[in-house]
Amino acid sequence: MSRAIQLNPPYRLVVVILNYRTPNLVIDCLSSLQTEIEVGHDVVVVVDNASGDNSVPHIEQAINENNWSSWVKLLPSPINGGFSAGNNLGIKALTADAYLLLNSDTIVRKGAIKSLLDALETYPEAGLISPRLEWLDGTPQISCFRYRSPVSELINSAATGPITKLLNHYDVPIPVSDTPMEPEWTSFACVLIRREVIEQIGLMDEGYFMYFDDIDYCRRARNAGWKILHLPQARVVHLRGGSGPVKAAVAARKRPPAYSYASRSRYFAKFYGLTGLWMANLLWYAGWSISLMRQLVGNRQLHTCEKEVYDIWTNWREPMKPPVLPGKENQ
């Protein structure tokens, strides 16, 4: 099949799936979409982020064998520019009324896309709409949040009930809701973005290689007057961690990739200034000290990641510099 994407009249929906060495997950995701897509009005763009493996021919073969070519387009990127860059490539490929950014490690439940598209009409003030993310057994995942702030860094590093309760207004995770709600930001594992939002505030910030790109975009949209809507009746399975190594590393208290800390520094400097970045780090140390004391007194395991006490200062001098792409660390 041809890998070139031709310009078309505006679609109702463009679904962007970003692949990096997860072809089997992509194929499973596409299988879940085949009954949810309205051919001729909707299209799926699979962006391969320079995987360097057999992803492109593997996905291409699945498209041909399943006769998906009328609604699935494969777009290989020459470089792995990260999550924002890859999704931007897919968004720019085709014009649509709305764009659904969808992780490769997702399975779309029946009716989810229709519910999200209906919400575009029902809630004209909503610029971004997210579904409920859940495990395969239907257990919901927390996917709505308050902004990360310097104070939330204290809460996170202390991991102490009384401090979390005292500063609850700044605690980032928002409990799962069974009714529509308006969080400050939502997970981009699956999110529907209205075209007018992109026209007003632009594409995602490619200064983030991975992580913090979703909170950044939601802040920019809300600053421009749009609301973020969470729609729990639309449900999408999120296998979590299948498309990236950071969450698994954090869960095991191992050292995450440097780009996750570079993204953290960029976010705090962008929205709170250099002073805010310093304050976030100092409050993180304050919380870490409390956690360390509890560990020593109560013989509890420290919950922070390996080398985190140093890594939070990544790019502290130049937090807004472009990310170093994989394979170019020594150039």
Secondary structure, DSSP 8 states (H G I E B T S, - for coil): --------S-EEEEEEEEESS-HHHHHHHHHHHTTT--BTTEEEEEEE----SSHHHHHHHHHHHTT-TTTEEEEE-SS---HHHHHHHHHHHS-EEEEEEEETTEEE-TTHHHHHHHHHHH-TTEEEEEEEEE-TTS-B---EE----HHHHHHHHH--HHHHHHTGGG-SB----SS-B--SEE-TTEEEEEHHHHHHH-S--TT-SSSSHHHHHHHHHHHTT-EEEEEEEEEEEE-SSTT-SHHHHHHTT----HHHHHHHHHHHHHHHHHHHHHHHHHHHHHHHHHHHHHHHHHT----S-TTHHHHTTTTSSSTTS----TT-TT-
